[in-house]
Amino acid sequence: MTFYIAQFKAHHRVVQVEQHSIFIWKQEGGDIDPVLLENKIKRESSVHFFQMLTGAHYTISEKDISVSISKTEPYSG
């Protein structure tokens, strides 16, 4: 298993704040599937980020979030 790091930006269709962050994950060697990575970022990071901003007044759905990945590389941190 190899650790990787990705720099990304997430945007919610209603919330007027963008998430600029990094994401670290572990996977078997090989190519990074950008669609799977975007979904993983939404599920494990962005949903929680936007829910923290909105609080209990608004339910955040993955389908309302778009993620763009700027850069990925192996991570030895």
C-alpha positions in Angstrom: 0.0 0.0 0.0 1.2 3.5 -0.9 0.1 6.8 0.6 -0.8 9.6 -1.7 -1.7 13.3 -1.3 -4.0 15.3 -3.4 -4.6 19.1 -3.5 -8.2 19.9 -4.2 -11.0 22.5 -4.2 -14.6 21.7 -3.4 -17.6 23.8 -4.2 -21.2 23.4 -2.9 -24.0 24.6 -5.1 -25.6 26.7 -2.2 -22.9 27.4 0.4 -20.8 30.4 -0.8 -17.5 29.2 0.7 -15.0 27.0 -1.2 -13.0 24.3 0.5 -9.3 24.5 -0.5 -7.5 21.6 1.1 -5.4 18.5 0.8 -6.5 14.9 1.2 -4.2 11.9 2.1 -5.3 8.3 1.4 -3.7 4.9 1.0 -4.2 2.6 -2.0 -2.6 -0.3 -3.8 0.0 0.9 -6.4 -1.2 1.8 -9.8 -3.1 4.6 -11.5 -5.2 6.9 -9.4 -8.8 6.9 -10.6 -9.9 10.6 -10.4 -13.7 9.8 -10.2 -13.2 7.4 -7.3 -10.9 9.9 -5.6 -13.4 12.8 -6.0 -16.1 10.6 -4.5 -13.8 9.6 -1.6 -13.0 13.3 -0.9 -16.7 14.3 -1.0 -17.6 11.4 1.4 -14.7 11.7 3.8 -13.9 15.4 3.8 -16.2 17.8 2.0 -19.5 16.7 3.3 -18.2 17.2 6.9 -16.6 20.6 6.0 -19.8 22.0 4.6 -22.0 20.5 7.3 -19.7 22.2 9.9 -20.3 25.5 8.2 -24.1 25.2 7.9 -24.7 23.5 11.2 -28.0 21.6 11.8 -30.0 24.0 9.8 -29.1 22.6 6.4 -28.5 19.0 5.3 -25.4 18.6 3.0 -25.7 16.1 0.2 -22.7 14.7 -1.8 -24.6 15.3 -5.0 -24.5 19.1 -4.4 -20.7 19.2 -4.1 -18.2 19.3 -7.0 -14.6 18.6 -6.5 -11.7 19.5 -8.7 -8.3 17.9 -8.0 -5.2 20.1 -8.9 -2.4 17.7 -8.1 -1.7 14.2 -6.8 1.6 12.6 -5.8 3.0 9.9 -3.5 3.3 11.0 0.1 6.0 9.9 2.5 5.1 12.4 5.2 
